[in-house]
């Protein structure tokens, strides 16, 4: 169980870092945060449909693809993908 939690912590940190990097420099090449293998996997698993707001090949383009794996719909009226808290730890 501890190993699984450790992997989830690393994945969560990478997604947070990717989101912050994409906010500050959305036209950054995706290789700044993702490996070539990760980019290839995202290209194979997630289609480019619904990703009209981002420049193809940019970091925000691949962030949107990653968010679509988690349920983000990428509709025109949707805000950009963001990190949200579940609220489980907040009191009030």
mmCIF file as gemmi writes it, N, C-alpha and C atoms, coordinates in Angstrom:
data_model
loop_
_atom_site.group_PDB
_atom_site.id
_atom_site.type_symbol
_atom_site.label_atom_id
_atom_site.label_alt_id
_atom_site.label_comp_id
_atom_site.label_asym_id
_atom_site.label_entity_id
_atom_site.label_seq_id
_atom_site.pdbx_PDB_ins_code
_atom_site.Cartn_x
_atom_site.Cartn_y
_atom_site.Cartn_z
_atom_site.occupancy
_atom_site.B_iso_or_equiv
_atom_site.pdbx_formal_charge
_atom_site.auth_seq_id
_atom_site.auth_asym_id
_atom_site.pdbx_PDB_model_num
ATOM 1 N N . UNK Axp A 1 ? 0.818 -1.187 0 1 0 ? 1 A 1
ATOM 2 C CA . UNK Axp A 1 ? 0 0 0 1 0 ? 1 A 1
ATOM 3 C C . UNK Axp A 1 ? 0.87 1.263 0 1 0 ? 1 A 1
ATOM 4 N N . UNK Axp A 2 ? 1.963 1.213 0.738 1 0 ? 2 A 1
ATOM 5 C CA . UNK Axp A 2 ? 2.85 2.368 0.807 1 0 ? 2 A 1
ATOM 6 C C . UNK Axp A 2 ? 3.455 2.676 -0.566 1 0 ? 2 A 1
ATOM 7 N N . UNK Axp A 3 ? 3.792 1.646 -1.335 1 0 ? 3 A 1
ATOM 8 C CA . UNK Axp A 3 ? 4.346 1.858 -2.676 1 0 ? 3 A 1
ATOM 9 C C . UNK Axp A 3 ? 3.327 2.513 -3.605 1 0 ? 3 A 1
ATOM 10 N N . UNK Axp A 4 ? 2.07 2.1 -3.498 1 0 ? 4 A 1
ATOM 11 C CA . UNK Axp A 4 ? 1.016 2.687 -4.316 1 0 ? 4 A 1
ATOM 12 C C . UNK Axp A 4 ? 0.811 4.153 -3.972 1 0 ? 4 A 1
ATOM 13 N N . UNK Axp A 5 ? 0.797 4.48 -2.713 1 0 ? 5 A 1
ATOM 14 C CA . UNK Axp A 5 ? 0.657 5.869 -2.277 1 0 ? 5 A 1
ATOM 15 C C . UNK Axp A 5 ? 1.844 6.698 -2.772 1 0 ? 5 A 1
ATOM 16 N N . UNK Axp A 6 ? 3.031 6.131 -2.738 1 0 ? 6 A 1
ATOM 17 C CA . UNK Axp A 6 ? 4.215 6.837 -3.22 1 0 ? 6 A 1
ATOM 18 C C . UNK Axp A 6 ? 4.103 7.139 -4.711 1 0 ? 6 A 1
ATOM 19 N N . UNK Axp A 7 ? 3.633 6.175 -5.491 1 0 ? 7 A 1
ATOM 20 C CA . UNK Axp A 7 ? 3.46 6.392 -6.935 1 0 ? 7 A 1
ATOM 21 C C . UNK Axp A 7 ? 2.406 7.469 -7.18 1 0 ? 7 A 1
ATOM 22 N N . UNK Axp A 8 ? 1.283 7.422 -6.451 1 0 ? 8 A 1
ATOM 23 C CA . UNK Axp A 8 ? 0.245 8.438 -6.61 1 0 ? 8 A 1
ATOM 24 C C . UNK Axp A 8 ? 0.75 9.827 -6.228 1 0 ? 8 A 1
ATOM 25 N N . UNK Axp A 9 ? 1.603 9.912 -5.216 1 0 ? 9 A 1
ATOM 26 C CA . UNK Axp A 9 ? 2.178 11.209 -4.825 1 0 ? 9 A 1
ATOM 27 C C . UNK Axp A 9 ? 3.039 11.78 -5.941 1 0 ? 9 A 1
ATOM 28 N N . UNK Axp A 10 ? 3.834 10.944 -6.558 1 0 ? 10 A 1
ATOM 29 C CA . UNK Axp A 10 ? 4.699 11.39 -7.66 1 0 ? 10 A 1
ATOM 30 C C . UNK Axp A 10 ? 3.852 11.831 -8.846 1 0 ? 10 A 1
ATOM 31 N N . UNK Axp A 11 ? 2.837 11.035 -9.175 1 0 ? 11 A 1
ATOM 32 C CA . UNK Axp A 11 ? 1.964 11.39 -10.3 1 0 ? 11 A 1
ATOM 33 C C . UNK Axp A 11 ? 1.233 12.702 -10.025 1 0 ? 11 A 1
ATOM 34 N N . UNK Axp A 12 ? 0.736 12.867 -8.818 1 0 ? 12 A 1
ATOM 35 C CA . UNK Axp A 12 ? 0.021 14.092 -8.457 1 0 ? 12 A 1
ATOM 36 C C . UNK Axp A 12 ? 0.927 15.305 -8.545 1 0 ? 12 A 1
ATOM 37 N N . UNK Axp A 13 ? 2.146 15.161 -8.056 1 0 ? 13 A 1
ATOM 38 C CA . UNK Axp A 13 ? 3.094 16.27 -8.119 1 0 ? 13 A 1
ATOM 39 C C . UNK Axp A 13 ? 3.39 16.637 -9.568 1 0 ? 13 A 1
ATOM 40 N N . UNK Axp A 14 ? 3.57 15.632 -10.43 1 0 ? 14 A 1
ATOM 41 C CA . UNK Axp A 14 ? 3.863 15.909 -11.846 1 0 ? 14 A 1
ATOM 42 C C . UNK Axp A 14 ? 2.701 16.604 -12.541 1 0 ? 14 A 1
ATOM 43 N N . UNK Axp A 15 ? 1.47 16.198 -12.237 1 0 ? 15 A 1
ATOM 44 C CA . UNK Axp A 15 ? 0.303 16.841 -12.843 1 0 ? 15 A 1
ATOM 45 C C . UNK Axp A 15 ? 0.193 18.283 -12.358 1 0 ? 15 A 1
ATOM 46 N N . UNK Axp A 16 ? 0.42 18.525 -11.071 1 0 ? 16 A 1
ATOM 47 C CA . UNK Axp A 16 ? 0.397 19.887 -10.543 1 0 ? 16 A 1
ATOM 48 C C . UNK Axp A 16 ? 1.477 20.737 -11.199 1 0 ? 16 A 1
ATOM 49 N N . UNK Axp A 17 ? 2.678 20.209 -11.296 1 0 ? 17 A 1
ATOM 50 C CA . UNK Axp A 17 ? 3.786 20.939 -11.911 1 0 ? 17 A 1
ATOM 51 C C . UNK Axp A 17 ? 3.496 21.223 -13.38 1 0 ? 17 A 1
ATOM 52 N N . UNK Axp A 18 ? 2.966 20.248 -14.094 1 0 ? 18 A 1
ATOM 53 C CA . UNK Axp A 18 ? 2.612 20.419 -15.502 1 0 ? 18 A 1
ATOM 54 C C . UNK Axp A 18 ? 1.564 21.517 -15.662 1 0 ? 18 A 1
ATOM 55 N N . UNK Axp A 19 ? 0.574 21.538 -14.78 1 0 ? 19 A 1
ATOM 56 C CA . UNK Axp A 19 ? -0.469 22.562 -14.838 1 0 ? 19 A 1
ATOM 57 C C . UNK Axp A 19 ? 0.11 23.952 -14.588 1 0 ? 19 A 1
ATOM 58 N N . UNK Axp A 20 ? 0.949 24.083 -13.589 1 0 ? 20 A 1
ATOM 59 C CA . UNK Axp A 20 ? 1.549 25.387 -13.283 1 0 ? 20 A 1
ATOM 60 C C . UNK Axp A 20 ? 2.459 25.86 -14.42 1 0 ? 20 A 1
ATOM 61 N N . UNK Axp A 21 ? 3.225 24.957 -14.99 1 0 ? 21 A 1
ATOM 62 C CA . UNK Axp A 21 ? 4.097 25.306 -16.113 1 0 ? 21 A 1
ATOM 63 C C . UNK Axp A 21 ? 3.274 25.725 -17.319 1 0 ? 21 A 1
ATOM 64 N N . UNK Axp A 22 ? 2.189 25.028 -17.587 1 0 ? 22 A 1
ATOM 65 C CA . UNK Axp A 22 ? 1.331 25.364 -18.726 1 0 ? 22 A 1
ATOM 66 C C . UNK Axp A 22 ? 0.643 26.709 -18.525 1 0 ? 22 A 1
ATOM 67 N N . UNK Axp A 23 ? 0.326 27.07 -17.296 1 0 ? 23 A 1
ATOM 68 C CA . UNK Axp A 23 ? -0.283 28.378 -17.027 1 0 ? 23 A 1
ATOM 69 C C . UNK Axp A 23 ? 0.693 29.513 -17.272 1 0 ? 23 A 1
ATOM 70 N N . UNK Axp A 24 ? 1.937 29.326 -16.869 1 0 ? 24 A 1
ATOM 71 C CA . UNK Axp A 24 ? 2.914 30.411 -16.996 1 0 ? 24 A 1
ATOM 72 C C . UNK Axp A 24 ? 3.495 30.521 -18.401 1 0 ? 24 A 1
ATOM 73 N N . UNK Axp A 25 ? 3.609 29.394 -19.103 1 0 ? 25 A 1
ATOM 74 C CA . UNK Axp A 25 ? 4.186 29.404 -20.455 1 0 ? 25 A 1
ATOM 75 C C . UNK Axp A 25 ? 3.472 28.361 -21.316 1 0 ? 25 A 1
ATOM 76 N N . UNK Axp A 26 ? 2.243 28.66 -21.792 1 0 ? 26 A 1
ATOM 77 C CA . UNK Axp A 26 ? 1.451 27.655 -22.496 1 0 ? 26 A 1
ATOM 78 C C . UNK Axp A 26 ? 2.034 27.193 -23.826 1 0 ? 26 A 1
ATOM 79 N N . UNK Axp A 27 ? 2.884 27.98 -24.443 1 0 ? 27 A 1
ATOM 80 C CA . UNK Axp A 27 ? 3.453 27.602 -25.741 1 0 ? 27 A 1
ATOM 81 C C . UNK Axp A 27 ? 4.784 26.863 -25.6 1 0 ? 27 A 1
ATOM 82 N N . UNK Axp A 28 ? 5.121 26.484 -24.393 1 0 ? 28 A 1
ATOM 83 C CA . UNK Axp A 28 ? 6.343 25.722 -24.145 1 0 ? 28 A 1
ATOM 84 C C . UNK Axp A 28 ? 6.256 24.379 -24.853 1 0 ? 28 A 1
ATOM 85 N N . UNK Axp A 29 ? 7.35 23.887 -25.404 1 0 ? 29 A 1
ATOM 86 C CA . UNK Axp A 29 ? 7.301 22.542 -26.005 1 0 ? 29 A 1
ATOM 87 C C . UNK Axp A 29 ? 6.99 21.495 -24.937 1 0 ? 29 A 1
ATOM 88 N N . UNK Axp A 30 ? 6.225 20.479 -25.293 1 0 ? 30 A 1
ATOM 89 C CA . UNK Axp A 30 ? 5.835 19.478 -24.294 1 0 ? 30 A 1
ATOM 90 C C . UNK Axp A 30 ? 7.004 18.681 -23.736 1 0 ? 30 A 1
ATOM 91 N N . UNK Axp A 31 ? 8.114 18.661 -24.453 1 0 ? 31 A 1
ATOM 92 C CA . UNK Axp A 31 ? 9.279 17.911 -23.97 1 0 ? 31 A 1
ATOM 93 C C . UNK Axp A 31 ? 9.899 18.545 -22.728 1 0 ? 31 A 1
ATOM 94 N N . UNK Axp A 32 ? 9.471 19.758 -22.37 1 0 ? 32 A 1
ATOM 95 C CA . UNK Axp A 32 ? 9.952 20.385 -21.139 1 0 ? 32 A 1
ATOM 96 C C . UNK Axp A 32 ? 9.408 19.671 -19.907 1 0 ? 32 A 1
ATOM 97 N N . UNK Axp A 33 ? 8.253 18.994 -20.05 1 0 ? 33 A 1
ATOM 98 C CA . UNK Axp A 33 ? 7.64 18.338 -18.894 1 0 ? 33 A 1
ATOM 99 C C . UNK Axp A 33 ? 7.328 16.869 -19.12 1 0 ? 33 A 1
ATOM 100 N N . UNK Axp A 34 ? 7.263 16.44 -20.369 1 0 ? 34 A 1
ATOM 101 C CA . UNK Axp A 34 ? 6.905 15.059 -20.686 1 0 ? 34 A 1
ATOM 102 C C . UNK Axp A 34 ? 8.015 14.406 -21.508 1 0 ? 34 A 1
ATOM 103 N N . UNK Axp A 35 ? 8.173 13.114 -21.344 1 0 ? 35 A 1
ATOM 104 C CA . UNK Axp A 35 ? 9.145 12.399 -22.168 1 0 ? 35 A 1
ATOM 105 C C . UNK Axp A 35 ? 8.532 12.113 -23.542 1 0 ? 35 A 1
ATOM 106 N N . UNK Axp A 36 ? 9.367 11.753 -24.494 1 0 ? 36 A 1
ATOM 107 C CA . UNK Axp A 36 ? 8.873 11.41 -25.834 1 0 ? 36 A 1
ATOM 108 C C . UNK Axp A 36 ? 7.904 10.234 -25.759 1 0 ? 36 A 1
ATOM 109 N N . UNK Axp A 37 ? 8.192 9.268 -24.903 1 0 ? 37 A 1
ATOM 110 C CA . UNK Axp A 37 ? 7.322 8.109 -24.755 1 0 ? 37 A 1
ATOM 111 C C . UNK Axp A 37 ? 5.95 8.517 -24.207 1 0 ? 37 A 1
ATOM 112 N N . UNK Axp A 38 ? 5.92 9.413 -23.234 1 0 ? 38 A 1
ATOM 113 C CA . UNK Axp A 38 ? 4.653 9.887 -22.686 1 0 ? 38 A 1
ATOM 114 C C . UNK Axp A 38 ? 3.844 10.641 -23.739 1 0 ? 38 A 1
ATOM 115 N N . UNK Axp A 39 ? 4.528 11.432 -24.544 1 0 ? 39 A 1
ATOM 116 C CA . UNK Axp A 39 ? 3.867 12.168 -25.63 1 0 ? 39 A 1
ATOM 117 C C . UNK Axp A 39 ? 3.279 11.199 -26.643 1 0 ? 39 A 1
ATOM 118 N N . UNK Axp A 40 ? 4.049 10.179 -27.021 1 0 ? 40 A 1
ATOM 119 C CA . UNK Axp A 40 ? 3.554 9.177 -27.966 1 0 ? 40 A 1
ATOM 120 C C . UNK Axp A 40 ? 2.338 8.442 -27.418 1 0 ? 40 A 1
ATOM 121 N N . UNK Axp A 41 ? 2.364 8.105 -26.149 1 0 ? 41 A 1
ATOM 122 C CA . UNK Axp A 41 ? 1.234 7.407 -25.537 1 0 ? 41 A 1
ATOM 123 C C . UNK Axp A 41 ? -0.012 8.292 -25.545 1 0 ? 41 A 1
ATOM 124 N N . UNK Axp A 42 ? 0.14 9.569 -25.19 1 0 ? 42 A 1
ATOM 125 C CA . UNK Axp A 42 ? -1.005 10.483 -25.215 1 0 ? 42 A 1
ATOM 126 C C . UNK Axp A 42 ? -1.548 10.641 -26.628 1 0 ? 42 A 1
ATOM 127 N N . UNK Axp A 43 ? -0.655 10.685 -27.628 1 0 ? 43 A 1
ATOM 128 C CA . UNK Axp A 43 ? -1.101 10.801 -29.018 1 0 ? 43 A 1
ATOM 129 C C . UNK Axp A 43 ? -1.89 9.578 -29.459 1 0 ? 43 A 1
ATOM 130 N N . UNK Axp A 44 ? -1.502 8.405 -28.962 1 0 ? 44 A 1
ATOM 131 C CA . UNK Axp A 44 ? -2.192 7.174 -29.347 1 0 ? 44 A 1
ATOM 132 C C . UNK Axp A 44 ? -3.522 7.001 -28.611 1 0 ? 44 A 1
ATOM 133 N N . UNK Axp A 45 ? -3.574 7.381 -27.35 1 0 ? 45 A 1
ATOM 134 C CA . UNK Axp A 45 ? -4.766 7.128 -26.53 1 0 ? 45 A 1
ATOM 135 C C . UNK Axp A 45 ? -5.845 8.193 -26.712 1 0 ? 45 A 1
ATOM 136 N N . UNK Axp A 46 ? -5.447 9.462 -26.811 1 0 ? 46 A 1
ATOM 137 C CA . UNK Axp A 46 ? -6.408 10.563 -26.816 1 0 ? 46 A 1
ATOM 138 C C . UNK Axp A 46 ? -6.395 11.226 -28.188 1 0 ? 46 A 1
ATOM 139 N N . UNK Axp A 47 ? -7.578 11.376 -28.776 1 0 ? 47 A 1
ATOM 140 C CA . UNK Axp A 47 ? -7.664 12.018 -30.091 1 0 ? 47 A 1
ATOM 141 C C . UNK Axp A 47 ? -7.466 13.529 -29.952 1 0 ? 47 A 1
ATOM 142 N N . UNK Axp A 48 ? -7.236 14.185 -31.07 1 0 ? 48 A 1
ATOM 143 C CA . UNK Axp A 48 ? -7.054 15.629 -31.079 1 0 ? 48 A 1
ATOM 144 C C . UNK Axp A 48 ? -8.379 16.373 -31.135 1 0 ? 48 A 1
ATOM 145 N N . UNK Axp A 49 ? -9.471 15.664 -31.338 1 0 ? 49 A 1
ATOM 146 C CA . UNK Axp A 49 ? -10.784 16.297 -31.403 1 0 ? 49 A 1
ATOM 147 C C . UNK Axp A 49 ? -11.093 16.958 -30.059 1 0 ? 49 A 1
ATOM 148 N N . UNK Axp A 50 ? -11.694 18.126 -30.115 1 0 ? 50 A 1
ATOM 149 C CA . UNK Axp A 50 ? -12.05 18.829 -28.893 1 0 ? 50 A 1
ATOM 150 C C . UNK Axp A 50 ? -10.903 19.599 -28.281 1 0 ? 50 A 1
ATOM 151 N N . UNK Axp A 51 ? -9.791 19.684 -28.955 1 0 ? 51 A 1
ATOM 152 C CA . UNK Axp A 51 ? -8.622 20.389 -28.439 1 0 ? 51 A 1
ATOM 153 C C . UNK Axp A 51 ? -8.329 21.588 -29.34 1 0 ? 51 A 1
ATOM 154 N N . UNK Axp A 52 ? -9.378 22.328 -29.686 1 0 ? 52 A 1
ATOM 155 C CA . UNK Axp A 52 ? -9.261 23.417 -30.658 1 0 ? 52 A 1
ATOM 156 C C . UNK Axp A 52 ? -8.649 24.687 -30.094 1 0 ? 52 A 1
ATOM 157 N N . UNK Axp A 53 ? -8.678 24.851 -28.793 1 0 ? 53 A 1
ATOM 158 C CA . UNK Axp A 53 ? -8.21 26.103 -28.196 1 0 ? 53 A 1
ATOM 159 C C . UNK Axp A 53 ? -6.697 26.155 -28.027 1 0 ? 53 A 1
ATOM 160 N N . UNK Axp A 54 ? -6.027 25.027 -28.124 1 0 ? 54 A 1
ATOM 161 C CA . UNK Axp A 54 ? -4.589 24.973 -27.893 1 0 ? 54 A 1
ATOM 162 C C . UNK Axp A 54 ? -3.844 24.768 -29.205 1 0 ? 54 A 1
ATOM 163 N N . UNK Axp A 55 ? -2.654 25.318 -29.286 1 0 ? 55 A 1
ATOM 164 C CA . UNK Axp A 55 ? -1.798 25.113 -30.442 1 0 ? 55 A 1
ATOM 165 C C . UNK Axp A 55 ? -1.291 23.681 -30.443 1 0 ? 55 A 1
ATOM 166 N N . UNK Axp A 56 ? -1.506 22.936 -31.529 1 0 ? 56 A 1
ATOM 167 C CA . UNK Axp A 56 ? -1.017 21.547 -31.569 1 0 ? 56 A 1
ATOM 168 C C . UNK Axp A 56 ? 0.481 21.477 -31.305 1 0 ? 56 A 1
ATOM 169 N N . UNK Axp A 57 ? 0.868 20.556 -30.475 1 0 ? 57 A 1
ATOM 170 C CA . UNK Axp A 57 ? 2.273 20.373 -30.144 1 0 ? 57 A 1
ATOM 171 C C . UNK Axp A 57 ? 2.765 21.206 -28.977 1 0 ? 57 A 1
ATOM 172 N N . UNK Axp A 58 ? 1.888 22.022 -28.389 1 0 ? 58 A 1
ATOM 173 C CA . UNK Axp A 58 ? 2.302 22.843 -27.251 1 0 ? 58 A 1
ATOM 174 C C . UNK Axp A 58 ? 2.055 22.095 -25.944 1 0 ? 58 A 1
ATOM 175 N N . UNK Axp A 59 ? 2.581 22.617 -24.871 1 0 ? 59 A 1
ATOM 176 C CA . UNK Axp A 59 ? 2.414 21.998 -23.56 1 0 ? 59 A 1
ATOM 177 C C . UNK Axp A 59 ? 0.946 21.992 -23.142 1 0 ? 59 A 1
ATOM 178 N N . UNK Axp A 60 ? 0.227 23.075 -23.374 1 0 ? 60 A 1
ATOM 179 C CA . UNK Axp A 60 ? -1.187 23.15 -22.997 1 0 ? 60 A 1
ATOM 180 C C . UNK Axp A 60 ? -2.013 22.153 -23.81 1 0 ? 60 A 1
ATOM 181 N N . UNK Axp A 61 ? -1.583 21.866 -25.037 1 0 ? 61 A 1
ATOM 182 C CA . UNK Axp A 61 ? -2.245 20.866 -25.887 1 0 ? 61 A 1
ATOM 183 C C . UNK Axp A 61 ? -2.181 19.497 -25.213 1 0 ? 61 A 1
ATOM 184 N N . UNK Axp A 62 ? -1.01 19.139 -24.708 1 0 ? 62 A 1
ATOM 185 C CA . UNK Axp A 62 ? -0.854 17.84 -24.054 1 0 ? 62 A 1
ATOM 186 C C . UNK Axp A 62 ? -1.438 17.831 -22.651 1 0 ? 62 A 1
ATOM 187 N N . UNK Axp A 63 ? -1.474 18.961 -21.981 1 0 ? 63 A 1
ATOM 188 C CA . UNK Axp A 63 ? -2.148 19.043 -20.69 1 0 ? 63 A 1
ATOM 189 C C . UNK Axp A 63 ? -3.64 18.774 -20.875 1 0 ? 63 A 1
ATOM 190 N N . UNK Axp A 64 ? -4.226 19.319 -21.933 1 0 ? 64 A 1
ATOM 191 C CA . UNK Axp A 64 ? -5.636 19.079 -22.221 1 0 ? 64 A 1
ATOM 192 C C . UNK Axp A 64 ? -5.879 17.603 -22.532 1 0 ? 64 A 1
ATOM 193 N N . UNK Axp A 65 ? -4.966 16.981 -23.278 1 0 ? 65 A 1
ATOM 194 C CA . UNK Axp A 65 ? -5.101 15.547 -23.556 1 0 ? 65 A 1
ATOM 195 C C . UNK Axp A 65 ? -5.05 14.741 -22.259 1 0 ? 65 A 1
ATOM 196 N N . UNK Axp A 66 ? -4.15 15.104 -21.375 1 0 ? 66 A 1
ATOM 197 C CA . UNK Axp A 66 ? -4.033 14.415 -20.09 1 0 ? 66 A 1
ATOM 198 C C . UNK Axp A 66 ? -5.296 14.619 -19.25 1 0 ? 66 A 1
ATOM 199 N N . UNK Axp A 67 ? -5.841 15.832 -19.264 1 0 ? 67 A 1
ATOM 200 C CA . UNK Axp A 67 ? -7.061 16.123 -18.513 1 0 ? 67 A 1
ATOM 201 C C . UNK Axp A 67 ? -8.249 15.343 -19.077 1 0 ? 67 A 1
ATOM 202 N N . UNK Axp A 68 ? -8.264 15.128 -20.382 1 0 ? 68 A 1
ATOM 203 C CA . UNK Axp A 68 ? -9.353 14.358 -20.988 1 0 ? 68 A 1
ATOM 204 C C . UNK Axp A 68 ? -9.335 12.904 -20.524 1 0 ? 68 A 1
ATOM 205 N N . UNK Axp A 69 ? -8.173 12.389 -20.155 1 0 ? 69 A 1
ATOM 206 C CA . UNK Axp A 69 ? -8.105 11.043 -19.58 1 0 ? 69 A 1
ATOM 207 C C . UNK Axp A 69 ? -8.835 10.985 -18.238 1 0 ? 69 A 1
ATOM 208 N N . UNK Axp A 70 ? -8.86 12.11 -17.542 1 0 ? 70 A 1
ATOM 209 C CA . UNK Axp A 70 ? -9.518 12.174 -16.236 1 0 ? 70 A 1
ATOM 210 C C . UNK Axp A 70 ? -10.959 12.626 -16.287 1 0 ? 70 A 1
ATOM 211 N N . UNK Axp A 71 ? -11.505 12.823 -17.499 1 0 ? 71 A 1
ATOM 212 C CA . UNK Axp A 71 ? -12.912 13.185 -17.612 1 0 ? 71 A 1
ATOM 213 C C . UNK Axp A 71 ? -13.188 14.586 -18.1 1 0 ? 71 A 1
ATOM 214 N N . UNK Axp A 72 ? -12.165 15.397 -18.303 1 0 ? 72 A 1
ATOM 215 C CA . UNK Axp A 72 ? -12.357 16.745 -18.83 1 0 ? 72 A 1
ATOM 216 C C . UNK Axp A 72 ? -12.902 16.629 -20.246 1 0 ? 72 A 1
ATOM 217 N N . UNK Axp A 73 ? -13.964 17.386 -20.569 1 0 ? 73 A 1
ATOM 218 C CA . UNK Axp A 73 ? -14.643 17.242 -21.853 1 0 ? 73 A 1
ATOM 219 C C . UNK Axp A 73 ? -14.067 18.115 -22.964 1 0 ? 73 A 1
ATOM 220 N N . UNK Axp A 74 ? -13.355 19.176 -22.628 1 0 ? 74 A 1
ATOM 221 C CA . UNK Axp A 74 ? -12.705 20.069 -23.59 1 0 ? 74 A 1
ATOM 222 C C . UNK Axp A 74 ? -13.695 20.685 -24.575 1 0 ? 74 A 1
ATOM 223 N N . UNK Axp A 75 ? -14.865 21.08 -24.06 1 0 ? 75 A 1
ATOM 224 C CA . UNK Axp A 75 ? -15.827 21.776 -24.912 1 0 ? 75 A 1
ATOM 225 C C . UNK Axp A 75 ? -15.408 23.23 -25.043 1 0 ? 75 A 1
ATOM 226 N N . UNK Axp A 76 ? -15.915 23.914 -26.055 1 0 ? 76 A 1
ATOM 227 C CA . UNK Axp A 76 ? -15.545 25.311 -26.285 1 0 ? 76 A 1
ATOM 228 C C . UNK Axp A 76 ? -15.878 26.172 -25.069 1 0 ? 76 A 1
ATOM 229 N N . UNK Axp A 77 ? -17.008 25.902 -24.424 1 0 ? 77 A 1
ATOM 230 C CA . UNK Axp A 77 ? -17.438 26.727 -23.292 1 0 ? 77 A 1
ATOM 231 C C . UNK Axp A 77 ? -16.768 26.342 -21.976 1 0 ? 77 A 1
ATOM 232 N N . UNK Axp A 78 ? -16.028 25.256 -21.945 1 0 ? 78 A 1
ATOM 233 C CA . UNK Axp A 78 ? -15.366 24.817 -20.713 1 0 ? 78 A 1
ATOM 234 C C . UNK Axp A 78 ? -14.14 25.672 -20.407 1 0 ? 78 A 1
ATOM 235 N N . UNK Axp A 79 ? -13.912 25.981 -19.116 1 0 ? 79 A 1
ATOM 236 C CA . UNK Axp A 79 ? -12.673 26.679 -18.757 1 0 ? 79 A 1
ATOM 237 C C . UNK Axp A 79 ? -11.492 25.731 -18.958 1 0 ? 79 A 1
ATOM 238 N N . UNK Axp A 80 ? -10.283 26.268 -18.996 1 0 ? 80 A 1
ATOM 239 C CA . UNK Axp A 80 ? -9.125 25.39 -19.162 1 0 ? 80 A 1
ATOM 240 C C . UNK Axp A 80 ? -9.009 24.406 -18 1 0 ? 80 A 1
ATOM 241 N N . UNK Axp A 81 ? -8.318 23.283 -18.216 1 0 ? 81 A 1
ATOM 242 C CA . UNK Axp A 81 ? -8.159 22.317 -17.128 1 0 ? 81 A 1
ATOM 243 C C . UNK Axp A 81 ? -7.465 22.961 -15.928 1 0 ? 81 A 1
ATOM 244 N N . UNK Axp A 82 ? -7.895 22.573 -14.751 1 0 ? 82 A 1
ATOM 245 C CA . UNK Axp A 82 ? -7.303 23.133 -13.54 1 0 ? 82 A 1
ATOM 246 C C . UNK Axp A 82 ? -7.249 22.085 -12.45 1 0 ? 82 A 1
ATOM 247 N N . UNK Axp A 83 ? -6.476 22.383 -11.429 1 0 ? 83 A 1
ATOM 248 C CA . UNK Axp A 83 ? -6.364 21.51 -10.267 1 0 ? 83 A 1
ATOM 249 C C . UNK Axp A 83 ? -7.473 21.9 -9.304 1 0 ? 83 A 1
ATOM 250 N N . UNK Axp A 84 ? -8.257 20.921 -8.893 1 0 ? 84 A 1
ATOM 251 C CA . UNK Axp A 84 ? -9.324 21.171 -7.931 1 0 ? 84 A 1
ATOM 252 C C . UNK Axp A 84 ? -9.153 20.264 -6.733 1 0 ? 84 A 1
ATOM 253 N N . UNK Axp A 85 ? -9.483 20.818 -5.589 1 0 ? 85 A 1
ATOM 254 C CA . UNK Axp A 85 ? -9.455 20.027 -4.365 1 0 ? 85 A 1
ATOM 255 C C . UNK Axp A 85 ? -10.777 19.316 -4.208 1 0 ? 85 A 1
ATOM 256 N N . UNK Axp A 86 ? -10.754 18.145 -3.648 1 0 ? 86 A 1
ATOM 257 C CA . UNK Axp A 86 ? -11.989 17.406 -3.416 1 0 ? 86 A 1
ATOM 258 C C . UNK Axp A 86 ? -12.785 18.028 -2.271 1 0 ? 86 A 1
ATOM 259 N N . UNK Axp A 87 ? -12.143 18.849 -1.482 1 0 ? 87 A 1
ATOM 260 C CA . UNK Axp A 87 ? -12.81 19.491 -0.359 1 0 ? 87 A 1
ATOM 261 C C . UNK Axp A 87 ? -12.876 18.611 0.872 1 0 ? 87 A 1
ATOM 262 N N . UNK Axp A 88 ? -12.321 17.419 0.801 1 0 ? 88 A 1
ATOM 263 C CA . UNK Axp A 88 ? -12.392 16.485 1.93 1 0 ? 88 A 1
ATOM 264 C C . UNK Axp A 88 ? -11.636 17.013 3.144 1 0 ? 88 A 1
ATOM 265 N N . UNK Axp A 89 ? -10.589 17.76 2.926 1 0 ? 89 A 1
ATOM 266 C CA . UNK Axp A 89 ? -9.771 18.239 4.038 1 0 ? 89 A 1
ATOM 267 C C . UNK Axp A 89 ? -10.204 19.618 4.539 1 0 ? 89 A 1
ATOM 268 N N . UNK Axp A 90 ? -11.115 20.278 3.806 1 0 ? 90 A 1
ATOM 269 C CA . UNK Axp A 90 ? -11.509 21.616 4.214 1 0 ? 90 A 1
ATOM 270 C C . UNK Axp A 90 ? -12.619 21.555 5.258 1 0 ? 90 A 1
ATOM 271 N N . UNK Axp A 91 ? -12.531 22.426 6.198 1 0 ? 91 A 1
ATOM 272 C CA . UNK Axp A 91 ? -13.553 22.489 7.242 1 0 ? 91 A 1
ATOM 273 C C . UNK Axp A 91 ? -14.44 23.691 6.984 1 0 ? 91 A 1
ATOM 274 N N . UNK Axp A 92 ? -15.682 23.488 6.802 1 0 ? 92 A 1
ATOM 275 C CA . UNK Axp A 92 ? -16.561 24.631 6.646 1 0 ? 92 A 1
ATOM 276 C C . UNK Axp A 92 ? -17.412 24.471 5.508 1 0 ? 92 A 1
